[in-house]
Each structure stands twice: as C-alpha cells, then as structure tokens.
Amino acid sequence: MNTTQVVHPMVKFQQQVRSLVDAKLVKPSDSLWQIALVYGDEWQHWKKELAELGFSTQDTIGEMLAIDGWDED
C-alpha cells in the first residue's frame, strides 16, 4: 500500500517565499506583487494560482504565509 502524500504546489511556493522573508529580501508586510520581481516569467502562473485561492496582488506576503493548509475543497 502506497501512502505517499502529495504536496500541494502552493506549499512549495510558500516555502520559497518564506525563504525570501528569512533572507530579508521582502517583508511580511510587503504586497504580494513585490515577489513578481523575483519570479520573473513564473510570476503569471503564481499570480493566477493566488487569484484562484482568493488572493490579490495587494494582499500582504504575511497573509499568504499564514495559511496552514492548501486544500482545494
């Protein structure tokens, strides 16, 4: 029986953004759009993912980092 757990793509994105905060490249109070500079071409994908989850680019990074679970229910 395989019990491998599939990790939601947003978990990895959240970890990457948290590392940007830890490195002091961005602050939790910064707007999400500020990470667009870091993600370049990938930003359109992540912007769409965030929008589908109810986030706008004006929301803070801290709000996104505060999410504990990314279930798509």
Secondary structure, 3 states (H helix, E strand, C coil): CCCCCCCCHHHHHHHHHHHHHHCCCCCCCCEHHHHHHHHHHHHHHHHHHHHHCCCCCCCEHHHHHCCCCCCCC
